[in-house]
Amino acid sequence: MAHGAARTLAVAMPHPRTSDEFVQEQRQRQSIVRVLRVVVLFLMAAVTVLAALQIGSDPNDPGALQFRWAADWWFPLIIAVAMFALTLTIDLATPKKKLSTITGMFFGVLVGLIAAVAVGVLIELIARTYNLQGERTVQLLATAKVLIGIGLCYLGASIVLQTQDDFRLVIPYVEFAKQIRGVRPLILDTSALIDGRVLKLATTELLQAPLIVPRFVVEELHRLADSGDESKRLRGRKGLDAVARLQRTRSVEVTIDETTPPGKSVDEKLVELARMTPGALVTTDSGLERLAKINKTPVVNLHTVAAALKPARTVGERVVVKLIKPGEQPGQGVGYLDDGAMIVAEDGASHIGQEVELTITGSVQTSAGRLFFGRVQGPAPAAPAPRPAPQPSTAATTSEGAAHRV
């Protein structure tokens, strides 16, 4: 390895969870959280009771203990109630917590505290150098150190939270980065399910990656299926049928992901889910493809895949095409190859409506796909007619008649 090169510690990608496993895991976590809340309430109550009680020896019986409430028993009770209410409110107000956010916040606060201690030592050094030892001066310096510490903790947490996606903990020659081992899962969007070509690929056993269908995509298909517009209704039903058929396909693993990532639109949620999984988006929507590329998220456009799978046509190859309409230039005829590519036939206007044999003379790449040009060689060769059954010869027929008369 060259000097200065960084080694990367790879992290294996977790296996995608099914919807039933996700629901069961969520219920287990909620049960554990409820038990934890009860334990915290019990501990706070125990500490409050111990703080509110005064334990001493009984004057009538020196060997016995006497328990009585303190004069300020209400003070620890108010503190305990306020702390429990504040803790429970923060917990209930943030139901969707992210470990990366919490870890980043605590790390930023820790960095802020370290910086505050360093600044405090510097302030103490300056105070001793200039003999700032007055009572009021010491009080002001202590207040300044506390305020500086609060500000530095806020700045540390804010900077880490806003840059956590680009944050890397780097040790000399070792970089901790997240990588994927194995096949990256494919996240299907609404347009890919409605398109239906993913289902055909799944039945060919070509796809080895697990397929993920987000729950919010299924809900969008339901909304389309319940729409008053007939075309939208048909598209929604087609997408839902594709999801059901994918789930019945044994050659691929299909997961309905219940995660609801942040985002206003479905496209933003898809991009965020692909970053969280991490996986690759599968779509036919050029807008989603551009959004994913802007956010540096892997994306696969089915149109690009279909174009890559089209057979290559070479100059001089002969093809049989039915010309269906005239071209833009006089005398041209236009037809379509089996893969949907357009071919323009020179001097093909007189053959519109007929199948002709063309020799490809060139091609050009356009935004809509590859456009071919050809020269008419003549009508398409007709299929060979079936051979008639052999007829008996006249001489053989005359001989048979004579033999019959004899």
C-alpha positions in Angstrom: 0.0 0.0 0.0 1.4 3.5 -0.9 2.3 5.8 2.0 -0.6 8.0 3.0 -3.2 5.8 1.4 -6.3 5.3 3.6 -7.7 2.0 4.5 -11.5 1.8 4.6 -13.3 -0.2 7.2 -16.4 -1.7 5.5 -19.7 -2.2 7.3 -22.0 -5.1 6.2 -25.4 -4.0 5.1 -28.3 -5.4 7.2 -30.7 -7.7 5.5 -34.0 -6.0 4.5 -36.8 -6.6 6.9 -40.3 -7.7 5.9 -43.4 -5.8 7.0 -44.3 -8.4 9.6 -40.8 -8.4 11.2 -40.9 -4.6 11.2 -44.3 -4.5 13.0 -43.2 -7.1 15.6 -39.9 -5.3 16.2 -41.8 -2.0 16.7 -44.1 -3.6 19.3 -41.2 -5.1 21.2 -39.5 -1.7 21.3 -42.7 0.0 22.5 -43.1 -2.5 25.3 -39.5 -2.1 26.4 -39.9 1.7 26.4 -43.1 1.4 28.6 -41.2 -0.8 31.1 -38.3 1.7 31.1 -40.7 4.6 31.9 -42.1 2.7 34.9 -38.6 1.9 36.2 -37.6 5.6 35.9 -40.8 6.7 37.7 -40.1 4.2 40.5 -36.5 5.3 40.8 -37.5 9.0 41.0 -40.1 8.2 43.5 -37.7 6.3 45.7 -35.1 9.1 45.5 -37.7 11.7 46.3 -39.0 9.8 49.4 -35.4 9.3 50.7 -34.7 13.0 50.2 -38.0 14.1 51.9 -37.4 11.8 54.9 -35.2 12.5 57.9 -33.8 9.5 59.5 -32.5 9.7 63.1 -32.4 7.8 66.4 -35.4 7.7 68.6 -34.8 9.7 71.8 -37.0 7.3 73.7 -35.2 4.2 72.3 -31.6 5.0 71.3 -31.2 1.7 69.5 -34.2 2.3 67.2 -34.4 4.5 64.1 -37.0 7.3 63.7 -38.4 8.3 60.4 -40.1 11.7 59.9 -40.9 14.1 57.1 -38.5 17.0 56.6 -39.7 20.5 56.9 -39.0 21.2 53.2 -40.3 17.8 52.0 -42.2 19.5 49.2 -39.0 20.8 47.5 -37.6 17.4 46.4 -41.2 16.4 45.4 -41.6 19.4 43.1 -38.2 18.8 41.6 -39.0 15.1 41.0 -42.4 15.8 39.4 -40.9 18.6 37.2 -38.0 16.4 36.0 -40.2 13.4 35.2 -42.7 15.6 33.4 -40.0 17.3 31.4 -38.3 14.0 30.5 -41.6 12.4 29.5 -42.6 15.4 27.4 -39.3 15.4 25.5 -39.7 11.7 24.9 -43.3 11.9 23.7 -42.7 15.1 21.6 -40.0 13.4 19.5 -41.4 10.0 18.5 -39.2 9.6 15.4 -35.7 9.8 16.8 -32.6 9.1 14.7 -29.6 7.7 16.3 -27.3 9.7 14.1 -29.0 13.0 15.2 -28.8 12.1 18.9 -25.2 10.9 18.6 -24.3 14.1 16.7 -25.9 16.3 19.3 -24.1 14.7 22.2 -20.8 14.7 20.3 -21.2 18.4 19.5 -22.0 19.2 23.2 -18.9 17.2 24.3 -16.7 19.2 21.9 -18.3 22.4 23.2 -17.6 21.5 26.8 -13.9 20.7 26.0 -13.6 24.0 24.2 -15.3 25.8 27.2 -12.8 24.3 29.6 -9.9 25.4 27.4 -11.4 29.0 27.2 -11.9 28.9 31.0 -8.3 28.1 31.6 -7.3 30.9 29.2 -9.5 33.4 31.1 -8.1 32.3 34.5 -4.6 32.8 33.1 -5.4 36.3 31.9 -7.0 37.1 35.3 -3.9 36.0 37.2 -1.6 37.8 34.8 -3.4 41.2 35.3 -4.2 40.5 39.0 -8.0 40.6 38.5 -8.9 39.2 41.9 -11.7 41.4 43.1 -14.9 39.7 44.3 -17.1 41.3 41.7 -14.5 40.6 39.0 -14.3 36.9 39.9 -18.1 36.8 39.8 -18.2 38.4 36.3 -15.5 36.1 35.0 -17.4 33.0 36.3 -20.5 34.2 34.6 -18.6 34.8 31.4 -17.1 31.3 31.5 -20.6 29.8 31.9 -22.1 31.9 29.1 -19.2 31.1 26.8 -19.6 27.4 27.6 -23.3 27.4 26.8 -22.6 29.2 23.5 -19.8 26.8 22.5 -21.9 23.8 23.3 -24.7 25.2 21.1 -22.3 25.9 18.3 -20.7 22.4 18.6 -24.1 20.6 18.4 -25.3 22.9 15.6 -22.2 22.4 13.4 -22.2 18.6 13.9 -26.0 18.3 13.2 -25.8 20.4 10.0 -22.7 18.6 8.6 -23.2 15.1 9.9 -23.6 13.7 6.4 -20.2 15.0 5.4 -18.6 14.3 8.8 -15.8 11.7 8.9 -13.8 10.6 11.9 -10.3 10.3 10.5 -7.3 8.7 12.2 -4.0 8.8 10.4 -4.1 6.3 7.5 -7.5 4.9 8.6 -10.8 6.3 7.5 -14.1 5.1 8.9 -16.6 5.0 6.1 -19.7 3.1 5.4 -19.6 0.6 2.5 -21.9 -2.1 1.4 -21.1 -5.8 1.0 -23.2 -7.8 -1.2 -26.0 -6.7 -3.6 -27.5 -3.3 -3.1 -31.3 -3.5 -2.7 -33.5 -1.9 -5.4 -36.2 0.6 -4.3 -39.1 0.7 -6.7 -41.1 3.9 -7.2 -44.6 4.4 -8.5 -43.6 4.8 -12.2 -41.5 1.6 -12.2 -44.4 -0.4 -10.8 -46.9 1.0 -13.3 -44.4 0.4 -16.1 -44.4 -3.3 -15.4 -41.0 -4.2 -16.9 -39.6 -4.9 -13.5 -42.1 -7.7 -13.1 -40.9 -9.2 -16.4 -37.3 -9.0 -15.3 -38.2 -10.7 -12.0 -39.8 -13.6 -13.8 -36.6 -14.2 -15.8 -34.6 -14.7 -12.6 -32.1 -12.1 -13.8 -32.6 -9.9 -10.7 -30.5 -11.1 -7.7 -31.0 -8.0 -5.6 -33.9 -7.8 -3.1 -36.7 -5.4 -4.1 -38.1 -2.8 -1.7 -41.5 -1.3 -2.2 -42.0 1.6 0.3 -45.4 1.8 2.1 -45.9 5.4 1.0 -45.5 4.3 -2.7 -48.3 1.7 -2.2 -50.5 4.4 -0.6 -49.9 6.6 -3.7 -51.0 3.7 -5.9 -54.1 3.3 -3.8 -54.9 7.0 -4.3 -54.5 6.6 -8.0 -56.7 3.5 -8.0 -59.4 5.4 -6.2 -59.2 8.5 -8.5 -62.1 9.7 -10.5 -60.0 9.9 -13.6 -60.2 6.7 -15.5 -56.6 6.8 -16.8 -55.2 7.4 -13.3 -57.5 4.7 -11.9 -56.2 2.2 -14.5 -52.6 3.1 -13.8 -53.1 2.7 -10.0 -54.6 -0.7 -10.4 -51.9 -1.8 -12.7 -49.2 -0.7 -10.2 -51.0 -2.5 -7.3 -51.4 -5.6 -9.5 -47.6 -5.5 -10.2 -46.9 -5.3 -6.4 -49.1 -8.3 -5.7 -47.5 -10.3 -8.6 -44.0 -9.4 -7.4 -44.9 -10.7 -3.9 -46.0 -14.0 -5.4 -42.8 -14.3 -7.5 -40.4 -16.8 -5.9 -37.3 -15.8 -7.8 -37.0 -12.4 -6.0 -37.3 -11.2 -2.4 -39.9 -8.4 -2.1 -40.2 -6.2 1.1 -42.8 -3.7 1.9 -40.8 -1.1 3.9 -42.8 0.7 6.6 -40.3 3.5 7.1 -41.5 7.0 6.5 -38.5 9.2 5.8 -38.6 13.0 6.0 -39.7 14.8 2.9 -42.6 16.8 1.5 -43.1 14.9 -1.8 -42.9 11.2 -2.6 -39.7 11.9 -4.7 -37.9 13.5 -1.7 -39.0 10.5 0.5 -37.7 8.0 -2.0 -34.3 9.8 -2.2 -34.0 9.9 1.5 -35.0 6.3 1.9 -32.4 5.3 -0.7 -29.7 7.1 1.4 -30.9 5.5 4.6 -31.2 1.9 3.4 -28.8 2.4 1.4 -30.1 1.2 -1.9 -30.6 2.2 -5.6 -33.8 3.7 -6.9 -35.6 2.1 -9.9 -37.7 4.5 -11.9 -38.9 5.7 -15.3 -39.4 9.3 -14.1 -36.7 11.5 -15.5 -37.4 14.1 -12.8 -36.8 11.7 -10.0 -33.6 10.5 -11.8 -32.3 14.1 -11.9 -33.2 14.7 -8.2 -31.4 11.5 -7.2 -28.3 12.4 -9.2 -28.2 15.9 -7.6 -28.3 14.2 -4.1 -25.6 11.6 -5.3 -28.1 8.8 -4.8 -27.8 5.6 -7.1 -30.6 5.5 -9.5 -31.5 3.1 -12.4 -33.8 4.3 -15.2 -35.7 1.4 -16.9 -35.6 3.3 -20.2 -31.8 3.3 -20.1 -31.7 -0.4 -19.3 -34.1 -1.1 -22.2 -32.0 1.0 -24.5 -28.9 -0.9 -23.4 -30.6 -4.2 -24.1 -31.6 -3.3 -27.7 -29.8 -5.3 -30.4 -27.0 -3.4 -32.1 -27.7 -2.5 -35.7 -24.8 -2.1 -38.1 -24.5 -0.3 -41.4 -25.2 -2.7 -44.3 -27.6 -4.9 -42.3 -30.8 -5.8 -44.0 -34.1 -5.5 -42.1 -37.8 -6.0 -43.1 -39.9 -3.0 -42.0 -43.5 -1.9 -42.7 -43.5 1.8 -43.7 -46.5 3.4 -42.0 -46.2 7.2 -42.7 -44.3 9.7 -44.8 -41.1 11.3 -43.5 -40.3 15.0 -43.0 -38.4 15.2 -46.3 -40.1 14.5 -49.7 -39.9 10.9 -50.8 -39.1 9.5 -47.3 -41.1 6.8 -45.6 -41.0 6.0 -41.8 -41.3 2.7 -40.0 -40.3 1.1 -36.7 -38.1 -1.8 -35.9 -39.0 -4.6 -33.6 -37.3 -2.8 -30.6 -39.3 0.4 -31.3 -36.5 2.3 -32.9 -37.5 4.6 -35.8 -36.0 4.0 -39.3 -36.3 6.5 -42.2 -36.4 4.9 -45.7 -35.1 7.0 -48.6 -37.4 6.9 -51.6 -39.9 4.9 -49.4 -42.9 7.2 -49.9 -44.3 5.0 -52.7 -44.1 2.0 -50.4 -46.1 3.4 -47.4 -48.4 0.7 -46.1 -46.2 -2.1 -47.4 -43.5 -4.3 -45.9 -40.1 -3.6 -47.6 -36.6 -4.8 -47.3 -34.2 -2.0 -46.2 -30.4 -1.8 -46.1 -29.3 0.3 -43.1 -27.1 3.2 -44.3 -26.5 5.0 -41.1 -27.8 6.0 -37.7 -27.7 9.0 -35.3 -28.3 9.2 -31.5 -31.2 11.6 -30.5 -32.8 12.5 -27.2 -35.6 10.1 -27.9 -33.3 7.2 -28.9 -31.3 6.0 -31.9 -32.6 7.0 -35.3 -31.7 4.7 -38.3 -31.6 5.5 -42.0 -32.1 2.9 -44.8 -32.4 2.4 -48.5 -35.2 0.5 -50.1 -34.1 -2.8 -51.7 -37.5 -3.9 -52.8 -40.7 -5.5 -51.5 -40.2 -7.9 -48.6 -39.7 -11.5 -49.8 -43.0 -13.3 -49.7 -43.3 -16.4 -47.6 -42.9 -19.6 -49.6 -46.2 -21.0 -50.6 -47.1 -24.6 -49.5 -46.2 -27.2 -52.1 -49.2 -28.9 -53.7 -49.8 -32.6 -53.3 -48.3 -34.7 -56.2 -50.8 -35.6 -58.9 -50.7 -39.1 -60.6 -49.4 -39.0 -64.2 -51.7 -39.6 -67.2 -49.9 -42.7 -68.3 -50.2 -44.3 -64.9 -53.9 -43.5 -64.8 -54.5 -45.1 -68.3 -52.7 -48.3 -67.3 -54.7 -48.6 -64.1 -58.0 -48.2 -66.1 -57.0 -50.8 -68.6 -56.0 -53.3 -65.9 -59.3 -52.7 -64.2 -61.3 -53.4 -67.4 -59.4 -56.7 -67.8 
